[in-house]
Amino acid sequence: MIDTQDVKIESKRLLKEYFGYDSFRPLQEEIVTHIMQGSDCLVLMPTGGGKSLCFQIPALMLDGITVVVSPLISLMKDQVDGLNANGIPAAFLNSTLSEEEESNIMQRCRIGEISLLYVSPERITRSFEKIFGMLNVALLAVDEAHCISSWGHDFRPEYQQLKWIKHTFPNMPIVALTATADKTTRNDIISQLGLKNAKTFLASFNRPNLSLEVRVGVGAKDKDREIVDYIRSRKNDSGIIYCMSRKSCERLSKKLNTKGIFSKYYHAGLSASEREKVQDDFINDRTSVICATVAFGMGIDKSNVRWVMHYNLPKNVEGYYQEIGRAGRDGLPSDTFLYFNLGDIITLRKFAEESGQVALNLEKLAQMQAFAESDICRRKILLSYFGEFLEEDCGNCDVCKNPPKKFDGTIITQKALSAIMRTKQMVSSQLLIDILRGSEKREVLEQGFHRIKTYGKGRDITEEDWKQYLRQMMHLGLIEIAYDRNNALTATSLSKKVLFDDQKVELVRLVAPEIRKQRFKVTYTKEQAQKSQPWNQLFEYLRKWRVEMAKVKGIPPYLVFNDATLRDIAMSRPESSIDLLSISGVGKVKFDAYGESILEEINKFKQAGRKTTTTYQLTYDLYKKGYDVNMIGQLRGMNVMTVYSHLAFLYQQGYAIDPFKYISKEDVKQILEAVQKTGERVQTKPIYDFLRGEVDYYCIRLSLAYLSKEGKI
C-alpha cells in the first residue's frame, strides 16, 4: 500500500522544482494521491484550472511511462513544448513525424528517457496494444474526455476506440479529464471508458478573473466599430474573436487590418500548413488578434490571452464556456464579450435541424439563447449549468453592473417544483407548462396529469412567461435537464429547501426585450487599471526581454514566464536568487535557465530608472513639501507648463498627486466630451484647438492624465 504522506511530500517537491509553485490548487493534491494509489478517476476542472498537473506530477513519480490521449496535433505540441521547457522529458506521436523520428521516440521511451508520451486517439487502436506492453505504461490520461460522449458538445467517434484499453489492461489506472461536461456527459464518459469505481473530482468552474458581457441587438457597423475601439485600447494584448462562418472570419480580419490592427484569420478551409502558421504566430506573440471559427483554440495553451469575443451566438453553453476559458489562463483579469442577434438563432436552428441529434442540439441552443437573454447574474447561470451553485451575484458581468428588479418568486417556484415531483420528474418543460396552465391536451389527459394537485395552479401566468421563469429556476440551480431521458426536468437537492425548508427564491421581474437591450448597454473600459501602476514599466520592459529569451530557446514567450509570474517579478523587483525563487512560477529549472539573466535585466532597469526619473522625483519632493506650481518652477528653473506636465506624469505613475487641486470636475467633463468628439487621447493641441483656446493647456494635460488613469478614455 502506498504511503500517502510520502506521496504528498514528493509531489510538493516536484511541483516547486519543475513548475515553480509552492502549493497545489484545490483538489490537485487529492487527485495526484488518488492516481498514485492506482485508482481510476474523472477530473472536471475549468480551462486554466490546472488539469494537466494532475497527471504530470504522477508521471514524474510512477515507474513507467504515462500515455496521454490528446485530440489535436497542436495541443500535443503545445503541451510537450511546455513540459520540455520545464525540464520534463516528453514527446508525441502523430502524423507529422517521419518513420525515423517515430522510431527514435519509441526507443527513448523503451530506455526510460521519456516520462510522458502524447498520442492521438486514432493511434490507440488494437494494433497499438503491443506497443502498450513494450512501453510499460503506468498510467493512461484521456484529455478532453467529453469527446467520447455523444451527449457532449464535441463528440468524436475516434475517441470510442479507447473502450478496449480497460478490458485489455484492467489494472492500469485511467484518469479522464475535461473542462466541459454536464452530469449526463460525465456518467457517459465513465461508462464508455469502463472506469472501475471511478471517483469524480469536480473543481469549481468559477473563473472570477473573467468579466462576462453580452451585447444584444448591436448592428453590424456598430459591432465592428466597438471591436476596433476596444482592441485599440488593448494595443499590446492578445485576443481571439470567434465567428460563425469562414466568410465572416476573413471579412472581419480584413476590416481590422484596414483600421491598423494587424490580425489573421483561421478556419478549416485553410490548408494544414496555413493553419499551423497562423497558430504559431499567435502563440509566439507575432500576431495579437485572431479571427477564427471554433476550429481554433483547443490546441492553444497560451496563458496570456487577455480577451475573447464571440462575434455571433455559440451553439451551446459547453462550447461557449470552453472558448471564453482561453482568456486569462494565468489568472490575471481578462475580458469576454458575446454579441447576439436574432439572425444568429435562425442560422443555428438550421444547423441543429440538419445535425444527427436534432432534439438534443435544439435544446442546447435554447439553453445558450436563454443565457444570452437572461436577467440573472451570468456567472450563476454558467456555474449552475455544470452543477455548481453560486450564492452571491458575481459583480463582474453586465447583469450585475446593471442589476434588474427582482421579486419574491417563491410561490411560483414551489408550484413548478411540486408539479415536477408529482409527475415523478419525467416530463419536459413544455409538458410541465401545459400541466401548470391546466391544458386539456391529449398528452396531459392520457397520462392522468389533470388529476395531480398542481394541475392548473399556474393559469394566471402566460406560457411564454412560464418558459422564462423555468429558465431562471434552472439558472439558479433548482432544476436540471436530463438529456438522456427525453429532456425531462429534474429537481436538485437545492430545490428541496424551497419545497420543505421555507427557503425564499428571488426571481427577476420580466421586461420587454427592447427594455432589456437598453439596460444592458455597458461602455467598454478603455484602459486596464494596471496600465497606470508604477510596476507596469518594468513589466513591459521584461516582456521585451522575454521575447528575446523565447527566440533564443525557440519556444513561445509565455513558456519562459507567464504574465502572472512576470507581473509578480515586476512588482517585487527581486534583488537576489532567494528573492526570485520565492516568486510563484519560478522553480529550480526556470531559475537555472533564466534567473541570472532576469536579475541582470532588473538591475539594468533600476539603473536606467535612477537616471531618467530623477527630474520627476525632484518635482514630486517639492510638491510634497507644499510648494505651488509657480514656486516649484522657480526653484527648478523651468516654466510652469513643464511643472504641470511633471505632475500629470507622476499622477499616472501612481504617485500621490491630487489633480483636483488644479482642475475641476467640470473641466474633466468638458475634456472628456472633446476626446469623444476628436478621438484624441494623448496630444493636447488638437483638443485645445477644438475648444477654441478656451481651456488652458495645463488643464487639458492634467484632465487627460486623470481620465486615462481612471480608465475613462
SEDRENGU-757049 format. One line per 2 residues: number of its first residue (from 1); for each residue x, y negated, z of C-alpha. Coordinates in Angstrom, 2 decimals. Layout:
N
NUM = X Y Z; ...
END
This chain:
713
1 = 0.00 0.00 0.00; 1.36 -3.40 -0.96
3 = 2.29 -5.83 1.83; 0.02 -8.87 1.34
5 = 2.29 -11.18 3.33; 5.33 -10.26 1.22
7 = 3.32 -10.98 -1.95; 2.33 -14.41 -0.66
9 = 5.89 -15.33 0.30; 7.37 -14.15 -3.01
11 = 4.61 -15.71 -5.14; 5.13 -19.12 -3.50
13 = 8.87 -18.88 -4.07; 8.31 -18.13 -7.76
15 = 5.71 -20.89 -8.01; 8.23 -23.51 -6.87
17 = 11.22 -22.12 -8.73; 9.59 -21.72 -12.14
19 = 6.66 -24.15 -12.10; 7.75 -26.77 -9.58
21 = 4.64 -26.61 -7.36; 4.75 -26.30 -3.59
23 = 1.29 -24.78 -3.21; -1.33 -22.91 -5.20
25 = -4.64 -24.36 -6.31; -7.80 -22.90 -4.78
27 = -8.23 -19.14 -5.48; -4.91 -18.75 -7.33
29 = -3.07 -17.12 -4.44; -6.02 -14.84 -3.68
31 = -6.20 -13.75 -7.34; -2.44 -13.07 -7.51
33 = -2.67 -10.90 -4.37; -5.70 -9.04 -5.77
35 = -3.87 -8.28 -9.04; -0.76 -7.13 -7.17
37 = -2.94 -4.60 -5.34; -3.70 -3.03 -8.73
39 = -7.34 -4.14 -8.91; -9.41 -5.41 -11.85
41 = -10.93 -8.87 -11.73; -12.78 -11.54 -13.69
43 = -11.45 -15.08 -13.29; -13.57 -18.10 -14.15
45 = -11.74 -21.41 -13.93; -12.25 -24.67 -15.79
47 = -9.92 -25.67 -18.61; -6.80 -27.05 -16.97
49 = -7.67 -25.28 -13.71; -4.62 -23.01 -13.69
51 = -5.94 -19.70 -15.08; -2.63 -18.72 -16.69
53 = -0.70 -18.89 -13.43; -2.97 -16.16 -12.07
55 = -1.31 -13.56 -14.31; 2.02 -15.29 -15.00
57 = 3.12 -15.12 -11.35; 2.27 -11.38 -11.05
59 = 4.12 -10.80 -14.33; 7.30 -12.00 -12.61
61 = 6.78 -9.58 -9.71; 5.50 -6.43 -11.40
63 = 7.73 -3.58 -12.51; 6.83 -3.53 -16.18
65 = 5.55 -5.86 -18.85; 2.37 -7.95 -18.82
67 = 0.47 -7.90 -22.12; -1.74 -10.93 -22.75
69 = -4.55 -10.81 -25.31; -4.89 -14.24 -26.90
71 = -7.25 -15.15 -29.77; -5.18 -17.69 -31.70
73 = -1.65 -17.82 -33.06; -1.30 -21.44 -31.99
75 = -2.43 -20.63 -28.46; 0.14 -17.85 -28.19
77 = 2.94 -20.08 -29.43; 1.98 -22.88 -27.05
79 = 1.86 -20.55 -24.04; 5.13 -18.83 -24.94
81 = 6.92 -22.16 -25.52; 5.72 -23.36 -22.12
83 = 6.90 -20.20 -20.36; 10.29 -20.26 -22.04
85 = 10.66 -23.95 -21.14; 10.15 -22.91 -17.51
87 = 12.79 -20.20 -17.77; 10.34 -17.28 -18.02
89 = 11.13 -14.76 -20.80; 8.05 -14.43 -23.02
91 = 7.31 -13.60 -26.66; 4.39 -12.99 -29.02
93 = 3.46 -10.54 -31.74; 1.35 -11.84 -34.58
95 = 1.19 -12.10 -38.36; 3.71 -14.97 -38.55
97 = 6.62 -12.63 -37.67; 8.72 -10.64 -40.09
99 = 9.26 -6.91 -39.53; 12.79 -7.62 -38.32
101 = 11.59 -10.26 -35.82; 8.88 -7.94 -34.53
103 = 11.33 -5.07 -34.16; 13.71 -7.32 -32.22
105 = 10.94 -8.39 -29.83; 9.89 -4.78 -29.22
107 = 13.49 -3.85 -28.45; 13.78 -6.72 -25.96
109 = 10.55 -5.51 -24.34; 11.85 -1.96 -24.02
111 = 15.05 -3.02 -22.23; 13.17 -5.32 -19.86
113 = 14.17 -8.72 -21.25; 10.55 -9.85 -21.73
115 = 8.11 -10.38 -18.85; 5.04 -11.43 -20.87
117 = 4.07 -10.33 -24.36; 1.21 -12.17 -26.10
119 = -0.74 -10.29 -28.78; -3.90 -10.88 -30.81
121 = -6.97 -8.67 -30.22; -6.58 -7.29 -33.76
123 = -3.21 -5.79 -32.76; -4.67 -3.88 -29.84
125 = -6.22 -1.02 -31.75; -5.84 2.67 -31.12
127 = -2.65 2.60 -33.18; -1.24 0.28 -30.53
129 = -1.75 2.99 -27.87; 1.73 4.45 -28.44
131 = 3.31 1.03 -28.01; 1.44 0.62 -24.72
133 = 3.07 3.80 -23.47; 6.50 2.84 -24.78
135 = 6.42 -0.57 -23.11; 5.41 0.48 -19.59
137 = 2.60 -2.06 -19.44; 1.95 -3.03 -15.82
139 = -0.92 -5.48 -16.40; -3.31 -6.46 -19.17
141 = -4.61 -10.04 -19.19; -7.52 -10.82 -21.52
143 = -7.58 -14.58 -22.11; -10.69 -16.35 -23.48
145 = -12.61 -13.25 -22.35; -16.01 -14.76 -23.23
147 = -15.16 -13.92 -26.87; -16.02 -10.27 -26.13
149 = -19.67 -11.01 -25.33; -22.41 -11.55 -27.89
151 = -24.08 -13.72 -25.24; -21.07 -16.03 -25.19
153 = -20.73 -19.18 -27.26; -17.69 -17.97 -29.23
155 = -18.33 -14.25 -29.88; -15.56 -12.49 -31.82
157 = -16.20 -8.87 -32.85; -12.47 -8.05 -32.84
159 = -12.46 -8.52 -29.05; -14.72 -5.48 -28.70
161 = -11.80 -3.34 -29.87; -10.45 -3.76 -26.33
163 = -13.01 -1.33 -24.91; -10.76 1.71 -25.38
165 = -7.93 0.41 -23.17; -9.57 1.10 -19.81
167 = -10.62 4.57 -20.96; -7.09 5.41 -22.08
169 = -5.24 3.76 -19.19; -7.72 3.90 -16.29
171 = -5.14 2.95 -13.64; -3.85 -0.14 -15.44
173 = -5.22 -3.32 -13.79; -7.01 -5.71 -16.12
175 = -7.65 -9.38 -15.46; -10.19 -11.13 -17.71
177 = -10.07 -14.92 -17.80; -12.37 -17.58 -19.22
179 = -13.33 -21.20 -18.71; -16.85 -20.91 -20.12
181 = -19.26 -18.14 -19.21; -22.74 -18.24 -17.74
183 = -24.00 -15.44 -15.48; -25.25 -13.25 -18.35
185 = -21.93 -13.52 -20.19; -19.93 -12.72 -17.04
187 = -21.78 -9.45 -16.49; -21.31 -8.54 -20.14
189 = -17.54 -9.17 -20.00; -17.18 -6.74 -17.08
191 = -19.30 -4.13 -18.87; -17.58 -4.48 -22.26
193 = -14.07 -4.16 -20.80; -15.10 -1.32 -18.48
195 = -13.64 -3.05 -15.43; -13.81 -0.94 -12.27
197 = -15.24 -2.51 -9.12; -14.09 -5.82 -10.53
199 = -14.11 -8.78 -8.20; -15.29 -12.05 -9.75
201 = -13.34 -15.15 -8.78; -15.39 -18.25 -9.54
203 = -13.47 -21.50 -9.12; -15.15 -24.87 -9.05
205 = -15.89 -26.11 -12.56; -15.83 -29.69 -11.33
207 = -13.31 -31.89 -13.16; -13.74 -35.19 -11.29
209 = -10.90 -36.83 -13.25; -13.06 -36.73 -16.41
211 = -15.52 -39.56 -16.91; -18.67 -38.49 -18.77
213 = -20.62 -40.79 -21.05; -23.37 -40.11 -23.59
215 = -24.22 -42.73 -26.22; -27.73 -42.17 -27.58
217 = -29.00 -43.51 -30.91; -25.95 -45.58 -31.90
219 = -25.92 -46.28 -35.66; -23.02 -45.08 -37.82
221 = -21.44 -48.54 -38.26; -21.68 -49.42 -34.56
223 = -20.36 -45.99 -33.66; -17.29 -46.44 -35.86
225 = -16.71 -49.95 -34.51; -16.92 -48.76 -30.90
227 = -14.50 -45.93 -31.58; -11.99 -48.25 -33.25
229 = -12.17 -50.75 -30.36; -11.75 -48.00 -27.80
231 = -8.71 -46.40 -29.48; -7.05 -49.77 -29.93
233 = -7.33 -50.30 -26.18; -5.60 -46.93 -25.65
235 = -2.75 -47.52 -28.06; -0.28 -45.02 -26.58
237 = -2.77 -42.33 -25.57; -3.61 -39.05 -27.30
239 = -7.22 -38.18 -28.10; -9.46 -35.85 -30.10
241 = -12.66 -36.73 -31.98; -14.86 -33.69 -32.68
243 = -17.07 -33.97 -35.76; -19.82 -31.65 -37.01
245 = -18.58 -31.31 -40.59; -15.35 -31.24 -42.55
247 = -16.51 -34.20 -44.60; -17.10 -36.40 -41.55
249 = -13.65 -35.45 -40.17; -11.99 -36.67 -43.33
251 = -14.15 -39.80 -43.62; -13.57 -40.89 -40.04
253 = -9.83 -40.24 -40.19; -9.52 -42.36 -43.34
255 = -11.61 -45.09 -41.71; -9.31 -45.17 -38.66
257 = -6.24 -45.31 -40.88; -7.62 -48.35 -42.74
259 = -8.03 -50.02 -39.33; -4.36 -49.49 -38.48
261 = -4.97 -46.42 -36.28; -2.81 -43.55 -37.50
263 = -4.83 -40.33 -37.41; -5.07 -36.95 -39.11
265 = -7.96 -34.58 -39.72; -8.21 -30.86 -39.04
267 = -10.73 -28.28 -40.21; -10.98 -24.73 -41.54
269 = -10.87 -25.98 -45.13; -7.18 -26.83 -44.83
271 = -4.53 -24.24 -45.58; -2.90 -22.45 -42.65
273 = 0.33 -24.43 -43.16; -1.58 -27.74 -43.27
275 = -3.44 -26.92 -40.07; -0.23 -25.88 -38.37
277 = 1.47 -29.15 -39.39; -1.41 -31.30 -38.05
279 = -1.49 -29.40 -34.78; 2.30 -29.50 -34.41
281 = 2.36 -33.28 -34.96; -0.33 -33.74 -32.33
283 = 1.36 -31.50 -29.75; 4.68 -33.30 -30.28
285 = 3.13 -36.79 -29.99; 3.88 -37.67 -33.61
287 = 0.12 -38.12 -34.16; -2.02 -39.53 -31.37
289 = -5.51 -39.16 -32.84; -7.06 -36.07 -34.43
291 = -10.49 -35.97 -36.12; -11.47 -32.33 -36.10
293 = -14.18 -29.71 -36.24; -14.45 -27.28 -33.32
295 = -11.89 -25.12 -35.16; -9.31 -27.33 -33.43
297 = -8.36 -27.08 -29.81; -8.43 -23.55 -28.44
299 = -4.72 -23.32 -29.14; -4.00 -26.66 -27.51
301 = -2.41 -26.58 -24.06; -1.37 -30.24 -24.39
303 = -1.65 -31.71 -20.91; -1.64 -35.42 -21.78
305 = -4.81 -35.73 -23.90; -6.35 -38.83 -22.35
307 = -9.74 -38.84 -24.09; -12.12 -36.62 -26.07
309 = -15.05 -37.84 -28.18; -17.90 -35.95 -29.81
311 = -19.00 -37.76 -32.95; -22.09 -35.52 -33.01
313 = -24.03 -33.38 -30.57; -22.34 -29.99 -29.88
315 = -24.40 -26.85 -30.45; -24.21 -25.59 -26.86
317 = -23.10 -26.60 -23.37; -20.31 -24.00 -23.18
319 = -18.61 -25.39 -26.28; -19.05 -28.97 -25.10
321 = -17.55 -28.18 -21.69; -14.60 -26.37 -23.23
323 = -13.91 -29.22 -25.66; -14.05 -32.07 -23.12
325 = -11.87 -29.89 -20.90; -8.97 -30.52 -23.27
327 = -8.72 -34.01 -21.81; -6.86 -34.67 -18.58
329 = -5.42 -31.20 -18.04; -2.69 -32.82 -15.93
331 = -5.32 -34.13 -13.51; -4.98 -37.81 -14.44
333 = -8.10 -39.93 -15.20; -9.39 -39.29 -18.71
335 = -12.50 -40.27 -20.70; -15.10 -38.25 -22.58
337 = -17.80 -39.65 -24.88; -20.68 -37.95 -26.65
339 = -22.60 -39.64 -29.47; -26.05 -38.24 -30.14
341 = -28.73 -38.92 -32.75; -31.94 -37.15 -33.76
343 = -30.33 -36.17 -37.07; -27.84 -34.02 -35.15
345 = -30.70 -31.94 -33.74; -32.22 -31.37 -37.19
347 = -28.89 -30.16 -38.61; -28.04 -27.97 -35.61
349 = -31.50 -26.38 -35.57; -30.95 -25.39 -39.19
351 = -27.60 -23.80 -38.29; -29.20 -21.92 -35.38
353 = -32.04 -20.63 -37.55; -29.53 -19.29 -40.07
355 = -27.48 -17.52 -37.38; -27.70 -13.89 -36.30
357 = -29.13 -14.81 -32.88; -31.83 -17.35 -33.64
359 = -33.71 -17.38 -30.31; -30.52 -17.48 -28.21
361 = -28.89 -20.25 -30.23; -32.05 -22.36 -30.31
363 = -32.38 -22.09 -26.54; -28.73 -23.06 -26.03
365 = -29.19 -26.01 -28.39; -32.22 -27.07 -26.34
367 = -30.05 -26.98 -23.20; -27.46 -29.17 -24.92
369 = -30.11 -31.64 -26.05; -31.53 -31.75 -22.54
371 = -28.07 -32.61 -21.19; -27.71 -35.48 -23.68
373 = -31.17 -36.88 -22.91; -31.05 -36.34 -19.16
375 = -31.58 -38.93 -16.45; -29.72 -36.79 -13.89
377 = -26.03 -37.04 -12.97; -24.31 -35.37 -15.89
379 = -21.75 -33.57 -13.77; -24.55 -31.98 -11.75
381 = -26.02 -30.63 -14.99; -22.73 -29.18 -16.22
383 = -21.96 -27.53 -12.91; -25.46 -26.10 -12.50
385 = -25.18 -24.54 -15.96; -22.25 -22.49 -14.66
387 = -23.99 -21.66 -11.39; -22.37 -24.33 -9.22
389 = -24.30 -26.85 -7.13; -23.05 -30.41 -6.60
391 = -24.80 -32.01 -3.65; -23.89 -35.67 -4.28
393 = -24.02 -37.58 -7.57; -20.54 -37.82 -9.12
395 = -20.34 -41.60 -9.61; -18.22 -41.09 -12.74
397 = -20.80 -40.70 -15.51; -23.06 -43.12 -17.36
399 = -26.17 -41.98 -15.47; -24.54 -42.61 -12.08
401 = -23.32 -46.01 -13.25; -26.86 -46.87 -14.42
403 = -28.99 -44.92 -11.92; -32.62 -44.23 -12.88
405 = -35.56 -44.42 -10.48; -36.43 -41.24 -8.56
407 = -39.45 -39.98 -6.65; -40.33 -37.16 -4.25
409 = -40.93 -34.25 -6.65; -41.10 -31.52 -4.00
411 = -44.73 -30.55 -4.65; -44.23 -30.41 -8.44
413 = -41.14 -28.26 -7.91; -42.91 -25.95 -5.46
415 = -45.73 -25.37 -7.96; -43.25 -24.33 -10.65
417 = -41.15 -22.14 -8.33; -44.24 -20.49 -6.87
419 = -45.51 -19.64 -10.37; -42.11 -18.18 -11.29
421 = -42.12 -15.95 -8.21; -45.76 -14.86 -8.67
423 = -45.03 -13.81 -12.26; -42.06 -11.77 -10.94
425 = -39.53 -14.01 -12.73; -40.42 -12.52 -16.10
427 = -41.88 -15.46 -18.07; -40.33 -18.03 -20.37
429 = -40.59 -21.76 -19.80; -43.40 -22.16 -22.36
431 = -45.49 -19.38 -20.82; -44.89 -20.83 -17.35
433 = -46.17 -24.23 -18.51; -49.24 -22.57 -20.04
435 = -49.95 -20.92 -16.68; -49.47 -24.11 -14.69
437 = -51.71 -26.07 -17.08; -54.47 -23.43 -16.96
439 = -54.21 -22.38 -20.60; -56.58 -19.69 -21.89
441 = -54.12 -18.39 -24.48; -54.29 -14.65 -25.08
443 = -50.79 -14.09 -23.68; -51.83 -15.66 -20.37
445 = -55.11 -13.78 -20.05; -53.89 -10.36 -21.23
447 = -51.20 -10.28 -18.53; -53.62 -11.42 -15.84
449 = -51.72 -14.63 -15.10; -55.03 -16.52 -14.82
451 = -55.60 -14.71 -11.53; -52.47 -15.93 -9.73
453 = -52.78 -18.65 -7.10; -50.83 -21.31 -9.06
455 = -52.80 -20.90 -12.29; -53.97 -24.36 -13.42
457 = -52.33 -26.18 -10.49; -50.40 -28.41 -12.89
459 = -53.21 -29.55 -15.20; -52.57 -33.19 -14.33
461 = -49.11 -33.08 -15.94; -48.70 -33.05 -19.72
463 = -46.91 -30.21 -21.46; -44.05 -32.49 -22.55
465 = -43.59 -33.84 -19.02; -43.55 -30.30 -17.59
467 = -40.76 -29.44 -20.03; -38.71 -32.35 -18.77
469 = -39.39 -31.56 -15.11; -38.37 -27.93 -15.62
471 = -35.14 -29.11 -17.26; -34.45 -31.28 -14.23
473 = -35.03 -28.30 -11.94; -32.52 -26.29 -13.99
475 = -30.02 -29.12 -13.80; -30.47 -29.28 -10.03
477 = -29.62 -25.59 -9.75; -33.15 -24.44 -8.77
479 = -33.90 -22.40 -11.92; -31.78 -20.31 -14.27
481 = -32.46 -18.76 -17.68; -31.92 -15.01 -18.12
483 = -30.92 -14.87 -21.79; -30.77 -11.08 -21.68
485 = -34.42 -10.90 -20.52; -36.10 -12.89 -23.29
487 = -35.11 -16.24 -21.75; -37.13 -15.59 -18.58
489 = -36.93 -18.23 -15.85; -35.47 -17.02 -12.56
491 = -35.35 -18.74 -9.18; -31.98 -19.29 -7.48
493 = -31.07 -18.92 -3.82; -31.33 -22.70 -3.55
495 = -34.99 -22.60 -4.60; -35.89 -20.55 -1.53
497 = -35.02 -23.53 0.65; -37.55 -25.60 -1.29
499 = -40.26 -22.94 -1.04; -39.75 -21.82 2.56
501 = -37.49 -24.28 4.43; -39.16 -27.61 3.60
503 = -36.17 -28.90 1.62; -37.15 -32.00 -0.37
505 = -36.48 -32.39 -4.10; -35.97 -35.73 -5.80
507 = -36.92 -35.83 -9.48; -36.22 -38.64 -11.91
509 = -39.20 -40.71 -12.96; -39.80 -40.07 -16.67
511 = -39.39 -43.02 -19.04; -39.81 -43.54 -22.76
513 = -36.75 -42.62 -24.90; -36.27 -46.22 -26.10
515 = -36.06 -47.46 -22.50; -33.53 -44.73 -21.66
517 = -31.43 -45.76 -24.65; -31.34 -49.39 -23.50
519 = -30.47 -48.47 -19.94; -27.58 -46.22 -20.89
521 = -25.62 -48.84 -22.76; -22.26 -48.79 -20.98
523 = -19.38 -51.02 -22.07; -16.05 -49.34 -22.58
525 = -13.29 -50.29 -20.18; -10.71 -51.96 -22.36
527 = -7.61 -51.30 -20.25; -6.75 -48.47 -17.92
529 = -6.19 -49.59 -14.35; -2.74 -48.05 -14.33
531 = -1.51 -50.32 -17.13; -1.09 -53.20 -14.67
533 = 0.61 -51.16 -11.95; 4.24 -52.11 -11.18
535 = 5.42 -48.49 -11.71; 3.95 -48.34 -15.22
537 = 7.02 -49.99 -16.80; 9.23 -47.17 -15.55
539 = 6.61 -44.63 -16.63; 6.67 -45.97 -20.21
541 = 10.49 -46.07 -20.11; 10.60 -42.42 -19.02
543 = 8.08 -41.43 -21.70; 10.61 -42.59 -24.31
545 = 13.33 -40.60 -22.53; 11.01 -37.57 -22.54
547 = 10.54 -37.78 -26.33; 14.32 -37.71 -26.82
549 = 14.71 -34.75 -24.47; 11.95 -32.89 -26.30
551 = 13.69 -33.43 -29.64; 16.92 -32.01 -28.25
553 = 15.15 -28.96 -26.80; 12.82 -28.51 -29.77
555 = 9.68 -28.44 -27.61; 6.62 -30.72 -27.15
557 = 7.27 -33.70 -24.83; 4.70 -32.63 -22.21
559 = 6.67 -29.40 -21.67; 9.61 -31.46 -20.41
561 = 7.43 -33.01 -17.68; 3.70 -33.62 -17.92
563 = 2.24 -37.10 -17.41; 1.21 -36.41 -13.81
565 = 4.75 -35.40 -12.82; 6.29 -38.25 -14.81
567 = 3.92 -40.70 -13.13; 4.87 -39.40 -9.68
569 = 8.54 -39.78 -10.58; 7.92 -43.36 -11.75
571 = 6.02 -44.20 -8.57; 8.55 -42.69 -6.14
573 = 11.74 -43.61 -8.07; 13.85 -40.73 -6.66
575 = 17.50 -41.50 -5.98; 18.81 -38.01 -5.25
577 = 18.31 -34.40 -6.26; 16.47 -33.76 -2.97
579 = 14.06 -36.61 -3.72; 13.44 -35.34 -7.24
581 = 12.90 -31.70 -6.21; 10.27 -32.79 -3.69
583 = 8.02 -34.04 -6.53; 5.22 -31.72 -7.69
585 = 6.06 -30.20 -11.07; 9.84 -30.35 -10.60
587 = 11.10 -26.82 -9.97; 14.62 -25.43 -9.99
589 = 14.50 -24.57 -13.72; 13.27 -28.03 -14.73
591 = 15.74 -29.69 -12.37; 18.67 -27.75 -13.83
593 = 17.57 -28.76 -17.33; 16.67 -32.42 -16.80
595 = 17.44 -33.51 -13.25; 20.78 -35.19 -13.79
597 = 19.58 -36.92 -16.96; 16.38 -38.36 -15.49
599 = 18.12 -39.61 -12.32; 20.62 -41.39 -14.56
601 = 17.78 -42.97 -16.59; 16.00 -44.16 -13.44
603 = 19.23 -45.77 -12.26; 19.70 -47.48 -15.65
605 = 16.17 -48.82 -15.44; 16.75 -50.18 -11.95
607 = 19.97 -51.89 -13.00; 18.30 -53.44 -16.04
609 = 15.36 -54.50 -13.89; 17.57 -56.36 -11.45
611 = 18.90 -58.43 -14.33; 15.65 -59.12 -16.14
613 = 13.28 -59.74 -13.24; 15.42 -61.99 -11.08
615 = 13.92 -65.19 -12.52; 10.37 -63.97 -11.85
617 = 11.33 -62.88 -8.33; 12.69 -66.36 -7.56
619 = 9.40 -67.90 -8.70; 7.48 -65.42 -6.55
621 = 9.62 -66.16 -3.48; 8.85 -69.89 -3.79
623 = 5.15 -69.16 -4.35; 5.05 -67.06 -1.15
625 = 6.61 -69.95 0.76; 3.61 -72.07 -0.19
627 = 5.11 -74.39 -2.81; 2.72 -75.63 -5.51
629 = 3.48 -75.19 -9.21; 4.92 -78.69 -9.62
631 = 7.38 -78.22 -6.75; 8.32 -74.72 -7.99
633 = 9.04 -76.27 -11.42; 11.23 -78.99 -9.89
635 = 13.14 -76.55 -7.69; 13.63 -74.10 -10.57
637 = 14.35 -76.73 -13.23; 11.57 -75.53 -15.53
639 = 8.36 -77.01 -16.89; 5.04 -76.33 -15.20
641 = 3.70 -74.19 -18.09; 6.60 -71.77 -17.61
643 = 5.78 -71.50 -13.92; 2.17 -70.64 -14.77
645 = 3.45 -68.04 -17.22; 5.61 -66.51 -14.48
647 = 2.64 -66.37 -12.11; 0.49 -64.68 -14.76
649 = 3.21 -62.09 -15.40; 3.70 -61.43 -11.67
651 = -0.05 -61.03 -11.17; -0.25 -58.44 -13.95
653 = 2.67 -56.55 -12.40; 0.75 -56.15 -9.16
655 = 2.31 -58.94 -7.06; 0.11 -60.72 -4.51
657 = -0.79 -63.72 -6.69; -4.21 -65.38 -6.38
659 = -5.10 -66.71 -9.87; -8.22 -68.43 -8.49
661 = -6.00 -70.99 -6.77; -5.64 -72.47 -10.28
663 = -8.67 -71.32 -12.27; -12.40 -70.95 -11.60
665 = -14.82 -68.13 -12.37; -16.46 -70.42 -14.91
667 = -13.07 -70.77 -16.66; -12.75 -66.98 -16.78
669 = -16.26 -66.61 -18.21; -15.53 -69.17 -20.92
671 = -12.24 -67.48 -21.86; -13.93 -64.06 -21.95
673 = -16.53 -65.36 -24.41; -13.75 -66.81 -26.55
675 = -11.88 -63.49 -26.53; -15.03 -61.64 -27.61
677 = -15.57 -64.03 -30.50; -11.96 -64.36 -31.67
679 = -10.79 -60.83 -30.92; -7.57 -62.29 -29.46
681 = -6.46 -60.79 -26.14; -2.83 -61.88 -25.82
683 = -1.99 -65.14 -27.62; -3.22 -68.40 -26.07
685 = -3.05 -70.64 -29.19; -6.00 -69.06 -31.12
687 = -8.20 -69.34 -28.03; -7.03 -72.93 -27.37
689 = -7.95 -73.85 -30.96; -11.29 -72.00 -30.75
691 = -12.18 -74.01 -27.64; -11.13 -77.23 -29.44
693 = -8.44 -78.03 -26.89; -10.96 -78.44 -24.09
695 = -9.25 -75.82 -21.88; -5.60 -76.11 -20.85
697 = -3.06 -73.53 -21.91; -2.22 -72.55 -18.32
699 = -5.88 -71.85 -17.63; -6.10 -69.61 -20.70
701 = -2.88 -67.76 -19.75; -4.00 -67.02 -16.18
703 = -7.52 -66.10 -17.28; -6.16 -63.62 -19.83
705 = -3.93 -62.09 -17.14; -6.92 -61.71 -14.80
707 = -9.23 -60.26 -17.47; -6.56 -57.79 -18.61
709 = -5.70 -56.58 -15.10; -9.37 -56.13 -14.22
711 = -9.96 -54.10 -17.38; -12.42 -56.56 -18.90
713 = -10.51 -57.04 -22.15
END
